[in-house]
Amino acid sequence: MTAAGFGGKFLNVCGYSLGATYPPSWAEEPFMYTGNPLTIEPGMVLFMHMIMYDQSAGLTMSLGETVLVREGACERLTHAPRQLITH
């Protein structure tokens, strides 16, 4: 992202684990970020995301999907199409 000219336009958190959560937060620790000592293991359910923003223009974009970690590869649990949807 930085090499493509988007340095400073994205958040450093790229996902979080899912489980039982209660207000005031809809996200559950641990969050995923560079340097986090968390070991991702089979059986974990994660929401992987990328958020980009341009504060000066008031624009935000987010992509994400839910996955189940399995041996070898994650199983995609999100059923939404991956194609760009515009209105």
ZAMARGU-4260 file (C-alpha; in steps of 0.2 Angstrom, whole numbers, plus 5000, padded with zeros to 4 digits):
<rodrens>
0) 5000/5000/5000 | 5014/5012/5005 | 5024/5008/4989 | 5008/5011/4978 | 5007/5029/4985
5) 4994/5026/4999 | 5005/5028/5014 | 4995/5036/5028 | 4979/5032/5020 | 4976/5015/5028
10) 4973/5009/5046 | 4987/4998/5054 | 4974/4985/5060 | 4969/4972/5047 | 4957/4961/5057
15) 4951/4954/5073 | 4944/4938/5081 | 4926/4935/5082 | 4916/4928/5097 | 4904/4933/5110
20) 4905/4952/5112 | 4894/4964/5121 | 4892/4983/5120 | 4900/4995/5120 | 4912/4986/5107
25) 4907/4975/5093 | 4925/4970/5090 | 4934/4957/5101 | 4952/4957/5106 | 4965/4953/5100
30) 4966/4964/5085 | 4978/4959/5071 | 4992/4971/5067 | 5011/4970/5063 | 5021/4965/5078
35) 5006/4957/5087 | 5012/4941/5096 | 4996/4932/5093 | 4997/4915/5085 | 4983/4911/5072
40) 4978/4893/5075 | 4965/4881/5067 | 4948/4883/5073 | 4949/4902/5075 | 4936/4913/5066
45) 4943/4930/5060 | 4936/4945/5051 | 4950/4951/5040 | 4948/4969/5033 | 4957/4983/5025
50) 4951/5001/5028 | 4958/5016/5018 | 4953/5033/5021 | 4956/5051/5015 | 4952/5062/5029
55) 4954/5078/5019 | 4941/5072/5006 | 4930/5064/5019 | 4931/5047/5010 | 4932/5030/5017
60) 4933/5012/5009 | 4933/4995/5018 | 4935/4978/5011 | 4933/4962/5022 | 4927/4945/5024
65) 4925/4932/5038 | 4936/4916/5038 | 4938/4900/5048 | 4956/4896/5050 | 4960/4878/5045
70) 4976/4868/5042 | 4984/4874/5026 | 4971/4887/5021 | 4957/4897/5028 | 4939/4893/5023
75) 4930/4909/5017 | 4913/4911/5027 | 4908/4927/5018 | 4895/4923/5005 | 4895/4941/4997
80) 4902/4942/4979 | 4920/4949/4978 | 4915/4960/4963 | 4914/4979/4965 | 4897/4985/4968
85) 4893/5003/4964 | 4877/5013/4965
</rodrens>
